[in-house]
Amino acid sequence: MEQFFTHLGIWLGAIFTFAIFSFLYKDNPFYKIAEQIFVGLSAGYWFVYTIYFILIPNLFDPLINDIGANWLKFIPAILGIMMLMRIIPKTEWMSRFPIALVIGTTSGIFFLKYLKSDVINQLTATMMNPFNGADWVTIVGQILLIIGTLTGVIYFYFSKRHEGAFGVTAKIGIYFLMVSFGAAFGYTAMARISLLIGRLQFLLGDWLGIIAH
């Protein structure tokens, strides 16, 4: 019986893989069915995961074991219930308070995070001495980092017309930005290709048995 379900899972995986790939030709019912099943399974999985791995160990168990020492957990529980009030039209206004609290808290946390990683660390990197006993590769990298940071910032300075020496500097900043965006796009493309390779390995290996992992 276990082997039957294993083979069944492999065949279902192959069928849904081809159903998703069929979108490369055009939008069709097979793709829509596979998409809806995937969305439904994902929603069901994360619903069960939230209950058993988030709510039960972090809320229900602490309150059941020692409600006196964990009474503060009632606050997020109440906020969570208020957020669910959005389902009912007459009480949906109650959901605005926890949503506003979550958005405000998340914005504050990520503001500090990105201020440190994208601003302070970037400024610190440009203040380093590139000629402090480093090899030529490190020196060139540091110089390019400094030039790219300064010219990129100058490009986004729109209070002065981009002409003359200022315009040339801004144009250099554009080149650095394009290289950065191209590298980011290339990384995204590589990630998608790795997913494609994984699906092909599944089809040729697990399903057809042509290749071995």
Backbone as JSON Lines, residues from 0, in Angstrom:
{"i":0,"aa":"M","n":[0.83,-1.2,0.0],"ca":[0.0,0.0,0.0],"c":[0.87,1.26,0.0]}
{"i":1,"aa":"E","n":[1.95,1.22,0.78],"ca":[2.85,2.38,0.83],"c":[3.48,2.65,-0.53]}
{"i":2,"aa":"Q","n":[3.85,1.55,-1.23],"ca":[4.44,1.71,-2.56],"c":[3.42,2.27,-3.55]}
{"i":3,"aa":"F","n":[2.16,1.88,-3.39],"ca":[1.11,2.39,-4.27],"c":[0.98,3.9,-4.13]}
{"i":4,"aa":"F","n":[0.93,4.39,-2.88],"ca":[0.8,5.83,-2.67],"c":[2.06,6.58,-3.13]}
{"i":5,"aa":"T","n":[3.22,5.94,-3.03],"ca":[4.44,6.57,-3.52],"c":[4.38,6.77,-5.02]}
{"i":6,"aa":"H","n":[3.97,5.72,-5.76],"ca":[3.83,5.83,-7.21],"c":[2.72,6.82,-7.58]}
{"i":7,"aa":"L","n":[1.64,6.81,-6.8],"ca":[0.54,7.73,-7.07],"c":[1.02,9.18,-6.92]}
{"i":8,"aa":"G","n":[1.81,9.44,-5.88],"ca":[2.33,10.79,-5.68],"c":[3.25,11.21,-6.81]}
{"i":9,"aa":"I","n":[4.07,10.29,-7.3],"ca":[4.97,10.61,-8.41],"c":[4.18,10.93,-9.68]}
{"i":10,"aa":"W","n":[3.15,10.14,-9.97],"ca":[2.33,10.4,-11.17],"c":[1.56,11.7,-11.05]}
{"i":11,"aa":"L","n":[1.03,11.97,-9.86],"ca":[0.33,13.25,-9.68],"c":[1.29,14.42,-9.84]}
{"i":12,"aa":"G","n":[2.52,14.27,-9.3],"ca":[3.51,15.33,-9.47],"c":[3.84,15.57,-10.93]}
{"i":13,"aa":"A","n":[3.97,14.5,-11.7],"ca":[4.26,14.64,-13.13],"c":[3.1,15.29,-13.87]}
{"i":14,"aa":"I","n":[1.88,14.88,-13.55],"ca":[0.71,15.43,-14.24],"c":[0.58,16.93,-13.95]}
{"i":15,"aa":"F","n":[0.71,17.32,-12.69],"ca":[0.58,18.73,-12.34],"c":[1.75,19.54,-12.88]}
{"i":16,"aa":"T","n":[2.93,18.93,-13.01],"ca":[4.06,19.64,-13.6],"c":[3.77,19.97,-15.05]}
{"i":17,"aa":"F","n":[3.27,19.0,-15.81],"ca":[2.92,19.27,-17.21],"c":[1.76,20.25,-17.31]}
{"i":18,"aa":"A","n":[0.83,20.2,-16.35],"ca":[-0.29,21.14,-16.36],"c":[0.21,22.58,-16.18]}
{"i":19,"aa":"I","n":[1.19,22.76,-15.3],"ca":[1.75,24.09,-15.11],"c":[2.56,24.51,-16.33]}
{"i":20,"aa":"F","n":[3.34,23.59,-16.89],"ca":[4.13,23.89,-18.08],"c":[3.25,24.23,-19.29]}
{"i":21,"aa":"S","n":[2.02,23.77,-19.28],"ca":[1.14,24.03,-20.42],"c":[0.84,25.52,-20.58]}
{"i":22,"aa":"F","n":[1.09,26.3,-19.55],"ca":[0.87,27.75,-19.64],"c":[1.86,28.39,-20.61]}
{"i":23,"aa":"L","n":[2.98,27.71,-20.89],"ca":[3.94,28.23,-21.86],"c":[3.32,28.34,-23.24]}
{"i":24,"aa":"Y","n":[2.32,27.51,-23.52],"ca":[1.63,27.58,-24.81],"c":[0.57,28.67,-24.77]}
{"i":25,"aa":"K","n":[-0.36,28.57,-23.82],"ca":[-1.35,29.61,-23.59],"c":[-2.13,29.26,-22.33]}
{"i":26,"aa":"D","n":[-2.89,30.2,-21.85],"ca":[-3.72,29.96,-20.67],"c":[-4.79,28.92,-21.03]}
{"i":27,"aa":"N","n":[-4.94,27.91,-20.15],"ca":[-5.85,26.82,-20.47],"c":[-6.43,26.27,-19.17]}
{"i":28,"aa":"P","n":[-7.49,25.44,-19.26],"ca":[-8.13,24.9,-18.05],"c":[-7.21,24.02,-17.21]}
{"i":29,"aa":"F","n":[-6.28,23.29,-17.85],"ca":[-5.38,22.42,-17.08],"c":[-4.49,23.25,-16.15]}
{"i":30,"aa":"Y","n":[-3.99,24.34,-16.69],"ca":[-3.16,25.22,-15.86],"c":[-3.97,25.83,-14.71]}
{"i":31,"aa":"K","n":[-5.19,26.27,-15.01],"ca":[-6.03,26.89,-13.98],"c":[-6.36,25.9,-12.87]}
{"i":32,"aa":"I","n":[-6.67,24.65,-13.24],"ca":[-6.99,23.64,-12.24],"c":[-5.77,23.38,-11.35]}
{"i":33,"aa":"A","n":[-4.6,23.2,-11.98],"ca":[-3.39,22.95,-11.2],"c":[-3.06,24.13,-10.29]}
{"i":34,"aa":"E","n":[-3.27,25.33,-10.8],"ca":[-2.99,26.54,-10.0],"c":[-3.9,26.61,-8.79]}
{"i":35,"aa":"Q","n":[-5.19,26.38,-9.0],"ca":[-6.15,26.46,-7.89],"c":[-5.88,25.37,-6.85]}
{"i":36,"aa":"I","n":[-5.53,24.16,-7.31],"ca":[-5.22,23.08,-6.36],"c":[-3.97,23.44,-5.55]}
{"i":37,"aa":"F","n":[-2.97,24.02,-6.2],"ca":[-1.76,24.41,-5.5],"c":[-2.05,25.48,-4.45]}
{"i":38,"aa":"V","n":[-2.85,26.48,-4.84],"ca":[-3.2,27.55,-3.89],"c":[-4.0,26.99,-2.72]}
{"i":39,"aa":"G","n":[-4.96,26.1,-3.02],"ca":[-5.76,25.52,-1.96],"c":[-4.94,24.67,-1.01]}
{"i":40,"aa":"L","n":[-4.05,23.83,-1.55],"ca":[-3.2,23.0,-0.71],"c":[-2.27,23.86,0.14]}
{"i":41,"aa":"S","n":[-1.73,24.92,-0.44],"ca":[-0.84,25.81,0.32],"c":[-1.59,26.48,1.46]}
{"i":42,"aa":"A","n":[-2.81,26.95,1.18],"ca":[-3.6,27.6,2.23],"c":[-3.94,26.62,3.34]}
{"i":43,"aa":"G","n":[-4.34,25.4,2.96],"ca":[-4.65,24.39,3.97],"c":[-3.44,24.0,4.79]}
{"i":44,"aa":"Y","n":[-2.29,23.85,4.12],"ca":[-1.06,23.48,4.83],"c":[-0.67,24.53,5.84]}
{"i":45,"aa":"W","n":[-0.67,25.81,5.41],"ca":[-0.25,26.88,6.33],"c":[-1.27,27.11,7.43]}
{"i":46,"aa":"F","n":[-2.55,26.78,7.17],"ca":[-3.56,26.89,8.22],"c":[-3.28,25.88,9.32]}
{"i":47,"aa":"V","n":[-3.02,24.63,8.93],"ca":[-2.7,23.59,9.91],"c":[-1.37,23.89,10.6]}
{"i":48,"aa":"Y","n":[-0.38,24.34,9.82],"ca":[0.93,24.68,10.39],"c":[0.8,25.78,11.43]}
{"i":49,"aa":"T","n":[-0.01,26.79,11.16],"ca":[-0.2,27.9,12.1],"c":[-0.81,27.42,13.41]}
{"i":50,"aa":"I","n":[-1.76,26.5,13.31],"ca":[-2.41,26.01,14.53],"c":[-1.45,25.17,15.37]}
{"i":51,"aa":"Y","n":[-0.8,24.19,14.74],"ca":[-0.01,23.22,15.49],"c":[1.39,23.7,15.86]}
{"i":52,"aa":"F","n":[1.97,24.62,15.08],"ca":[3.35,25.02,15.33],"c":[3.48,26.47,15.8]}
{"i":53,"aa":"I","n":[2.38,27.23,15.8],"ca":[2.45,28.62,16.26],"c":[1.47,28.85,17.41]}
{"i":54,"aa":"L","n":[0.18,28.59,17.17],"ca":[-0.82,28.89,18.19],"c":[-0.72,27.95,19.4]}
{"i":55,"aa":"I","n":[-0.65,26.66,19.15],"ca":[-0.63,25.7,20.27],"c":[0.62,25.86,21.14]}
{"i":56,"aa":"P","n":[1.85,25.85,20.59],"ca":[3.02,25.96,21.48],"c":[3.23,27.36,22.05]}
{"i":57,"aa":"N","n":[2.8,28.41,21.35],"ca":[3.09,29.78,21.79],"c":[1.94,30.45,22.51]}
{"i":58,"aa":"L","n":[0.73,29.92,22.4],"ca":[-0.42,30.57,23.03],"c":[-1.2,29.61,23.93]}
{"i":59,"aa":"F","n":[-1.72,28.53,23.36],"ca":[-2.6,27.66,24.12],"c":[-1.86,26.92,25.24]}
{"i":60,"aa":"D","n":[-0.74,26.28,24.93],"ca":[-0.01,25.53,25.95],"c":[0.46,26.41,27.11]}
{"i":61,"aa":"P","n":[1.07,27.59,26.85],"ca":[1.47,28.43,27.99],"c":[0.3,28.88,28.86]}
{"i":62,"aa":"L","n":[-0.85,29.2,28.23],"ca":[-2.0,29.63,29.02],"c":[-2.59,28.48,29.82]}
{"i":63,"aa":"I","n":[-2.58,27.28,29.26],"ca":[-3.13,26.12,29.97],"c":[-2.22,25.72,31.13]}
{"i":64,"aa":"N","n":[-0.9,25.75,30.9],"ca":[0.04,25.31,31.93],"c":[0.17,26.3,33.07]}
{"i":65,"aa":"D","n":[0.27,27.59,32.76],"ca":[0.44,28.61,33.81],"c":[-0.13,29.92,33.3]}
{"i":66,"aa":"I","n":[-1.42,30.11,33.51],"ca":[-2.09,31.3,32.99],"c":[-1.64,32.56,33.73]}
{"i":67,"aa":"G","n":[-1.23,32.42,34.99],"ca":[-0.81,33.59,35.75],"c":[0.49,34.18,35.26]}
{"i":68,"aa":"A","n":[1.43,33.31,34.89],"ca":[2.73,33.8,34.43],"c":[2.71,34.2,32.96]}
{"i":69,"aa":"N","n":[1.69,33.8,32.23],"ca":[1.64,34.08,30.79],"c":[0.41,34.89,30.41]}
{"i":70,"aa":"W","n":[-0.09,35.7,31.34],"ca":[-1.32,36.45,31.05],"c":[-1.13,37.48,29.94]}
{"i":71,"aa":"L","n":[0.11,37.91,29.71],"ca":[0.35,38.89,28.65],"c":[0.04,38.32,27.26]}
{"i":72,"aa":"K","n":[0.0,37.01,27.15],"ca":[-0.3,36.39,25.86],"c":[-1.75,36.61,25.45]}
{"i":73,"aa":"F","n":[-2.59,37.06,26.41],"ca":[-3.97,37.39,26.05],"c":[-4.02,38.59,25.09]}
{"i":74,"aa":"I","n":[-3.02,39.47,25.18],"ca":[-3.02,40.67,24.32],"c":[-2.91,40.3,22.85]}
{"i":75,"aa":"P","n":[-1.91,39.5,22.43],"ca":[-1.89,39.11,21.0],"c":[-3.08,38.23,20.63]}
{"i":76,"aa":"A","n":[-3.59,37.45,21.58],"ca":[-4.77,36.63,21.28],"c":[-5.98,37.5,20.97]}
{"i":77,"aa":"I","n":[-6.17,38.56,21.77],"ca":[-7.3,39.47,21.53],"c":[-7.11,40.21,20.21]}
{"i":78,"aa":"L","n":[-5.87,40.64,19.94],"ca":[-5.61,41.33,18.67],"c":[-5.86,40.41,17.48]}
{"i":79,"aa":"G","n":[-5.51,39.13,17.62],"ca":[-5.79,38.18,16.56],"c":[-7.27,37.99,16.32]}
{"i":80,"aa":"I","n":[-8.04,37.93,17.4],"ca":[-9.49,37.8,17.28],"c":[-10.08,39.05,16.62]}
{"i":81,"aa":"M","n":[-9.57,40.22,17.01],"ca":[-10.04,41.47,16.4],"c":[-9.76,41.49,14.9]}
{"i":82,"aa":"M","n":[-8.62,40.93,14.49],"ca":[-8.3,40.89,13.07],"c":[-9.28,39.99,12.32]}
{"i":83,"aa":"L","n":[-9.73,38.92,12.97],"ca":[-10.7,38.03,12.33],"c":[-12.09,38.66,12.21]}
{"i":84,"aa":"M","n":[-12.33,39.74,12.96],"ca":[-13.61,40.43,12.86],"c":[-13.83,41.06,11.49]}
{"i":85,"aa":"R","n":[-12.79,41.1,10.69],"ca":[-12.92,41.64,9.34],"c":[-13.84,40.78,8.48]}
{"i":86,"aa":"I","n":[-14.05,39.53,8.88],"ca":[-14.93,38.64,8.13],"c":[-16.38,39.11,8.2]}
{"i":87,"aa":"I","n":[-16.75,39.71,9.34],"ca":[-18.13,40.17,9.53],"c":[-18.21,41.64,9.14]}
{"i":88,"aa":"P","n":[-19.07,42.02,8.21],"ca":[-19.11,43.41,7.74],"c":[-19.36,44.43,8.86]}
{"i":89,"aa":"K","n":[-20.22,44.1,9.84],"ca":[-20.56,45.07,10.88],"c":[-19.42,45.29,11.88]}
{"i":90,"aa":"T","n":[-18.52,44.34,11.98],"ca":[-17.43,44.48,12.95],"c":[-16.06,44.58,12.28]}
{"i":91,"aa":"E","n":[-16.03,44.8,10.98],"ca":[-14.75,44.84,10.3],"c":[-13.9,46.03,10.75]}
{"i":92,"aa":"W","n":[-14.52,47.08,11.31],"ca":[-13.75,48.23,11.78],"c":[-12.79,47.85,12.9]}
{"i":93,"aa":"M","n":[-13.11,46.79,13.64],"ca":[-12.23,46.38,14.73],"c":[-10.89,45.84,14.23]}
{"i":94,"aa":"S","n":[-10.87,45.34,13.0],"ca":[-9.64,44.76,12.47],"c":[-8.61,45.83,12.12]}
{"i":95,"aa":"R","n":[-9.03,47.08,12.04],"ca":[-8.1,48.15,11.66],"c":[-7.04,48.38,12.73]}
{"i":96,"aa":"F","n":[-7.4,48.19,13.99],"ca":[-6.45,48.46,15.08],"c":[-5.29,47.45,15.09]}
{"i":97,"aa":"P","n":[-5.55,46.13,15.06],"ca":[-4.4,45.22,15.01],"c":[-3.6,45.32,13.72]}
{"i":98,"aa":"I","n":[-4.29,45.59,12.59],"ca":[-3.56,45.74,11.32],"c":[-2.65,46.96,11.38]}
{"i":99,"aa":"A","n":[-3.16,48.06,11.92],"ca":[-2.34,49.27,12.06],"c":[-1.15,49.02,12.99]}
{"i":100,"aa":"L","n":[-1.39,48.27,14.07],"ca":[-0.3,47.96,15.01],"c":[0.76,47.1,14.34]}
{"i":101,"aa":"V","n":[0.34,46.09,13.57],"ca":[1.29,45.21,12.88],"c":[2.09,45.98,11.84]}
{"i":102,"aa":"I","n":[1.4,46.8,11.04],"ca":[2.09,47.56,10.0],"c":[3.07,48.57,10.62]}
{"i":103,"aa":"G","n":[2.63,49.27,11.66],"ca":[3.5,50.25,12.3],"c":[4.72,49.6,12.95]}
{"i":104,"aa":"T","n":[4.51,48.5,13.67],"ca":[5.62,47.8,14.31],"c":[6.59,47.24,13.29]}
{"i":105,"aa":"T","n":[6.05,46.6,12.25],"ca":[6.9,46.03,11.21],"c":[7.69,47.11,10.49]}
{"i":106,"aa":"S","n":[7.04,48.25,10.21],"ca":[7.74,49.35,9.54],"c":[8.89,49.87,10.39]}
{"i":107,"aa":"G","n":[8.66,50.01,11.7],"ca":[9.72,50.48,12.59],"c":[10.89,49.52,12.67]}
{"i":108,"aa":"I","n":[10.59,48.23,12.78],"ca":[11.65,47.23,12.88],"c":[12.47,47.18,11.6]}
{"i":109,"aa":"F","n":[11.79,47.14,10.44],"ca":[12.52,47.04,9.18],"c":[13.21,48.35,8.83]}
{"i":110,"aa":"F","n":[12.69,49.49,9.33],"ca":[13.39,50.76,9.09],"c":[14.76,50.74,9.76]}
{"i":111,"aa":"L","n":[14.82,50.3,11.0],"ca":[16.1,50.19,11.69],"c":[17.0,49.16,11.02]}
{"i":112,"aa":"K","n":[16.41,48.06,10.58],"ca":[17.2,47.0,9.94],"c":[17.84,47.5,8.66]}
{"i":113,"aa":"Y","n":[17.05,48.13,7.78],"ca":[17.59,48.6,6.51],"c":[18.44,49.85,6.68]}
{"i":114,"aa":"L","n":[18.18,50.63,7.73],"ca":[19.04,51.78,8.01],"c":[20.45,51.31,8.32]}
{"i":115,"aa":"K","n":[20.55,50.2,9.04],"ca":[21.87,49.66,9.38],"c":[22.52,48.96,8.2]}
{"i":116,"aa":"S","n":[21.74,48.11,7.49],"ca":[22.34,47.3,6.43],"c":[22.56,48.09,5.14]}
{"i":117,"aa":"D","n":[21.61,48.95,4.76],"ca":[21.69,49.63,3.47],"c":[22.25,51.04,3.54]}
{"i":118,"aa":"V","n":[22.31,51.65,4.71],"ca":[22.79,53.03,4.82],"c":[24.1,53.08,5.62]}
{"i":119,"aa":"I","n":[24.04,52.67,6.88],"ca":[25.22,52.8,7.73],"c":[26.36,51.92,7.24]}
{"i":120,"aa":"N","n":[26.07,50.64,6.94],"ca":[27.12,49.75,6.45],"c":[27.66,50.2,5.1]}
{"i":121,"aa":"Q","n":[26.76,50.76,4.26],"ca":[27.21,51.27,2.95],"c":[28.14,52.47,3.13]}
{"i":122,"aa":"L","n":[27.77,53.38,4.04],"ca":[28.62,54.54,4.29],"c":[29.95,54.11,4.92]}
{"i":123,"aa":"T","n":[29.88,53.13,5.82],"ca":[31.11,52.65,6.46],"c":[32.05,52.03,5.44]}
{"i":124,"aa":"A","n":[31.48,51.29,4.47],"ca":[32.31,50.66,3.44],"c":[33.02,51.69,2.58]}
{"i":125,"aa":"T","n":[32.36,52.82,2.31],"ca":[33.0,53.85,1.48],"c":[34.03,54.64,2.25]}
{"i":126,"aa":"M","n":[34.02,54.58,3.58],"ca":[35.0,55.31,4.39],"c":[36.26,54.5,4.66]}
{"i":127,"aa":"M","n":[36.31,53.25,4.22],"ca":[37.48,52.42,4.46],"c":[38.64,52.86,3.58]}
{"i":128,"aa":"N","n":[39.85,52.66,4.06],"ca":[41.05,52.98,3.28],"c":[41.35,51.83,2.33]}
{"i":129,"aa":"P","n":[41.16,52.02,1.02],"ca":[41.34,50.89,0.09],"c":[42.79,50.48,-0.08]}
{"i":130,"aa":"F","n":[43.72,51.32,0.33],"ca":[45.13,51.04,0.12],"c":[45.82,50.56,1.4]}
{"i":131,"aa":"N","n":[45.04,50.06,2.34],"ca":[45.6,49.66,3.63],"c":[46.11,48.21,3.56]}
{"i":132,"aa":"G","n":[47.19,47.99,2.84],"ca":[47.84,46.69,2.79],"c":[47.01,45.59,2.16]}
{"i":133,"aa":"A","n":[46.08,45.92,1.26],"ca":[45.24,44.91,0.63],"c":[45.79,44.56,-0.75]}
{"i":134,"aa":"D","n":[45.33,43.44,-1.31],"ca":[45.74,43.07,-2.65],"c":[45.02,43.93,-3.67]}
{"i":135,"aa":"W","n":[45.46,43.85,-4.92],"ca":[44.93,44.76,-5.94],"c":[43.46,44.51,-6.24]}
{"i":136,"aa":"V","n":[43.0,43.26,-6.09],"ca":[41.58,42.98,-6.33],"c":[40.71,43.69,-5.3]}
{"i":137,"aa":"T","n":[41.13,43.63,-4.03],"ca":[40.37,44.32,-2.98],"c":[40.4,45.82,-3.17]}
{"i":138,"aa":"I","n":[41.57,46.34,-3.59],"ca":[41.69,47.79,-3.81],"c":[40.76,48.25,-4.92]}
{"i":139,"aa":"V","n":[40.75,47.52,-6.04],"ca":[39.86,47.87,-7.16],"c":[38.4,47.78,-6.72]}
{"i":140,"aa":"G","n":[38.06,46.74,-5.96],"ca":[36.68,46.59,-5.48],"c":[36.25,47.73,-4.59]}
{"i":141,"aa":"Q","n":[37.15,48.16,-3.69],"ca":[36.83,49.27,-2.8],"c":[36.65,50.57,-3.57]}
{"i":142,"aa":"I","n":[37.53,50.79,-4.55],"ca":[37.42,52.02,-5.35],"c":[36.12,52.04,-6.14]}
{"i":143,"aa":"L","n":[35.76,50.89,-6.75],"ca":[34.5,50.82,-7.49],"c":[33.31,51.01,-6.56]}
{"i":144,"aa":"L","n":[33.39,50.49,-5.34],"ca":[32.31,50.66,-4.38],"c":[32.13,52.12,-4.03]}
{"i":145,"aa":"I","n":[33.23,52.81,-3.81],"ca":[33.15,54.24,-3.47],"c":[32.59,55.03,-4.64]}
{"i":146,"aa":"I","n":[33.12,54.78,-5.86],"ca":[32.64,55.53,-7.04],"c":[31.17,55.22,-7.31]}
{"i":147,"aa":"G","n":[30.8,53.94,-7.23],"ca":[29.41,53.58,-7.48],"c":[28.45,54.18,-6.48]}
{"i":148,"aa":"T","n":[28.83,54.21,-5.2],"ca":[27.96,54.8,-4.18],"c":[27.76,56.29,-4.41]}
{"i":149,"aa":"L","n":[28.88,57.01,-4.64],"ca":[28.8,58.46,-4.8],"c":[28.06,58.85,-6.08]}
{"i":150,"aa":"T","n":[28.39,58.2,-7.19],"ca":[27.72,58.55,-8.45],"c":[26.26,58.12,-8.45]}
{"i":151,"aa":"G","n":[25.94,57.01,-7.77],"ca":[24.54,56.6,-7.67],"c":[23.71,57.58,-6.88]}
{"i":152,"aa":"V","n":[24.28,58.1,-5.79],"ca":[23.58,59.11,-5.0],"c":[23.41,60.4,-5.79]}
{"i":153,"aa":"I","n":[24.46,60.77,-6.55],"ca":[24.39,61.99,-7.35],"c":[23.3,61.88,-8.42]}
{"i":154,"aa":"Y","n":[23.13,60.68,-9.0],"ca":[22.09,60.51,-10.02],"c":[20.71,60.81,-9.46]}
{"i":155,"aa":"F","n":[20.45,60.47,-8.2],"ca":[19.14,60.7,-7.6],"c":[19.01,62.1,-7.01]}
{"i":156,"aa":"Y","n":[19.99,62.95,-7.25],"ca":[19.89,64.34,-6.8],"c":[19.28,65.16,-7.94]}
{"i":157,"aa":"F","n":[17.99,65.46,-7.86],"ca":[17.26,66.1,-8.95],"c":[17.08,67.6,-8.75]}
{"i":158,"aa":"S","n":[17.68,68.16,-7.7],"ca":[17.55,69.6,-7.48],"c":[18.47,70.4,-8.39]}
{"i":159,"aa":"K","n":[19.36,69.73,-9.09],"ca":[20.28,70.39,-10.02],"c":[20.2,69.68,-11.36]}
{"i":160,"aa":"R","n":[20.2,70.46,-12.43],"ca":[20.1,69.89,-13.76],"c":[21.33,69.02,-14.05]}
{"i":161,"aa":"H","n":[21.07,67.85,-14.66],"ca":[22.15,66.93,-14.96],"c":[22.82,67.35,-16.26]}
{"i":162,"aa":"E","n":[23.79,68.24,-16.15],"ca":[24.53,68.7,-17.3],"c":[25.96,69.02,-16.89]}
{"i":163,"aa":"G","n":[26.86,69.04,-17.87],"ca":[28.25,69.31,-17.57],"c":[28.89,68.17,-16.81]}
{"i":164,"aa":"A","n":[29.82,68.51,-15.92],"ca":[30.51,67.51,-15.11],"c":[29.52,66.77,-14.2]}
{"i":165,"aa":"F","n":[28.52,67.51,-13.7],"ca":[27.52,66.89,-12.84],"c":[26.72,65.85,-13.62]}
{"i":166,"aa":"G","n":[26.41,66.15,-14.89],"ca":[25.68,65.2,-15.71],"c":[26.5,63.97,-16.04]}
{"i":167,"aa":"V","n":[27.81,64.15,-16.29],"ca":[28.68,63.0,-16.56],"c":[28.74,62.09,-15.35]}
{"i":168,"aa":"T","n":[28.86,62.7,-14.16],"ca":[28.9,61.9,-12.93],"c":[27.6,61.13,-12.74]}
{"i":169,"aa":"A","n":[26.48,61.79,-13.0],"ca":[25.18,61.11,-12.87],"c":[25.05,59.98,-13.87]}
{"i":170,"aa":"K","n":[25.62,60.18,-15.08],"ca":[25.56,59.12,-16.1],"c":[26.37,57.9,-15.67]}
{"i":171,"aa":"I","n":[27.52,58.15,-15.05],"ca":[28.3,57.04,-14.51],"c":[27.49,56.29,-13.45]}
{"i":172,"aa":"G","n":[26.76,57.04,-12.63],"ca":[25.88,56.42,-11.63],"c":[24.84,55.53,-12.28]}
{"i":173,"aa":"I","n":[24.33,55.94,-13.46],"ca":[23.35,55.11,-14.18],"c":[23.97,53.77,-14.56]}
{"i":174,"aa":"Y","n":[25.21,53.8,-15.03],"ca":[25.89,52.56,-15.41],"c":[26.02,51.61,-14.22]}
{"i":175,"aa":"F","n":[26.4,52.16,-13.07],"ca":[26.51,51.32,-11.88],"c":[25.15,50.76,-11.47]}
{"i":176,"aa":"L","n":[24.1,51.57,-11.59],"ca":[22.76,51.1,-11.26],"c":[22.31,50.0,-12.21]}
{"i":177,"aa":"M","n":[22.61,50.16,-13.5],"ca":[22.22,49.15,-14.47],"c":[22.95,47.83,-14.22]}
{"i":178,"aa":"V","n":[24.23,47.91,-13.87],"ca":[24.97,46.69,-13.54],"c":[24.37,46.01,-12.32]}
{"i":179,"aa":"S","n":[24.0,46.83,-11.33],"ca":[23.4,46.28,-10.11],"c":[22.06,45.62,-10.41]}
{"i":180,"aa":"F","n":[21.21,46.31,-11.2],"ca":[19.91,45.73,-11.55],"c":[20.08,44.48,-12.42]}
{"i":181,"aa":"G","n":[21.07,44.5,-13.32],"ca":[21.31,43.34,-14.15],"c":[21.75,42.13,-13.34]}
{"i":182,"aa":"A","n":[22.61,42.39,-12.34],"ca":[23.05,41.28,-11.48],"c":[21.88,40.72,-10.69]}
{"i":183,"aa":"A","n":[21.01,41.61,-10.19],"ca":[19.84,41.15,-9.44],"c":[18.9,40.34,-10.34]}
{"i":184,"aa":"F","n":[18.71,40.81,-11.58],"ca":[17.86,40.07,-12.51],"c":[18.48,38.73,-12.85]}
{"i":185,"aa":"G","n":[19.82,38.7,-13.04],"ca":[20.5,37.45,-13.33],"c":[20.35,36.46,-12.19]}
{"i":186,"aa":"Y","n":[20.43,36.96,-10.96],"ca":[20.24,36.08,-9.8],"c":[18.83,35.5,-9.79]}
{"i":187,"aa":"T","n":[17.83,36.34,-10.11],"ca":[16.45,35.86,-10.16],"c":[16.28,34.82,-11.26]}
{"i":188,"aa":"A","n":[16.89,35.08,-12.43],"ca":[16.8,34.11,-13.53],"c":[17.46,32.78,-13.15]}
{"i":189,"aa":"M","n":[18.61,32.85,-12.46],"ca":[19.28,31.62,-12.03],"c":[18.41,30.83,-11.05]}
{"i":190,"aa":"A","n":[17.7,31.56,-10.17],"ca":[16.82,30.87,-9.22],"c":[15.69,30.16,-9.96]}
{"i":191,"aa":"R","n":[15.14,30.82,-10.99],"ca":[14.06,30.17,-11.76],"c":[14.59,28.97,-12.54]}
{"i":192,"aa":"I","n":[15.8,29.09,-13.07],"ca":[16.39,27.98,-13.8],"c":[16.64,26.79,-12.88]}
{"i":193,"aa":"S","n":[17.07,27.08,-11.64],"ca":[17.29,25.99,-10.69],"c":[15.98,25.27,-10.38]}
{"i":194,"aa":"L","n":[14.85,26.0,-10.32],"ca":[13.56,25.35,-10.15],"c":[13.22,24.47,-11.34]}
{"i":195,"aa":"L","n":[13.52,24.97,-12.55],"ca":[13.27,24.18,-13.75],"c":[14.11,22.91,-13.75]}
{"i":196,"aa":"I","n":[15.37,23.03,-13.36],"ca":[16.25,21.86,-13.29],"c":[15.7,20.84,-12.3]}
{"i":197,"aa":"G","n":[15.19,21.32,-11.17],"ca":[14.61,20.41,-10.19],"c":[13.42,19.66,-10.74]}
{"i":198,"aa":"R","n":[12.57,20.34,-11.51],"ca":[11.41,19.67,-12.1],"c":[11.84,18.66,-13.16]}
{"i":199,"aa":"L","n":[12.85,19.02,-13.97],"ca":[13.33,18.09,-14.99],"c":[13.97,16.87,-14.36]}
{"i":200,"aa":"Q","n":[14.7,17.07,-13.26],"ca":[15.27,15.91,-12.56],"c":[14.17,15.01,-12.01]}
{"i":201,"aa":"F","n":[13.08,15.61,-11.54],"ca":[11.97,14.81,-11.04],"c":[11.33,14.0,-12.18]}
{"i":202,"aa":"L","n":[11.1,14.66,-13.32],"ca":[10.44,13.98,-14.43],"c":[11.33,12.88,-15.02]}
{"i":203,"aa":"L","n":[12.61,13.18,-15.23],"ca":[13.51,12.21,-15.85],"c":[14.03,11.16,-14.87]}
{"i":204,"aa":"G","n":[14.04,11.51,-13.59],"ca":[14.55,10.57,-12.59],"c":[13.47,9.83,-11.86]}
{"i":205,"aa":"D","n":[12.7,10.51,-11.02],"ca":[11.67,9.84,-10.22],"c":[10.54,9.27,-11.06]}
{"i":206,"aa":"W","n":[10.15,9.99,-12.13],"ca":[8.99,9.56,-12.91],"c":[9.37,8.54,-13.99]}
{"i":207,"aa":"L","n":[10.31,8.91,-14.87],"ca":[10.67,8.01,-15.97],"c":[11.84,7.09,-15.65]}
{"i":208,"aa":"G","n":[12.64,7.46,-14.67],"ca":[13.78,6.61,-14.3],"c":[14.89,6.61,-15.33]}
{"i":209,"aa":"I","n":[14.97,7.64,-16.16],"ca":[16.01,7.7,-17.2],"c":[17.36,8.05,-16.6]}
{"i":210,"aa":"I","n":[17.35,8.99,-15.64],"ca":[18.6,9.42,-15.02],"c":[18.52,9.08,-13.53]}
{"i":211,"aa":"A","n":[19.69,9.0,-12.9],"ca":[19.77,8.74,-11.47],"c":[20.2,10.01,-10.76]}
{"i":212,"aa":"H","n":[19.68,10.21,-9.56],"ca":[20.04,11.4,-8.79],"c":[21.46,11.26,-8.27]}
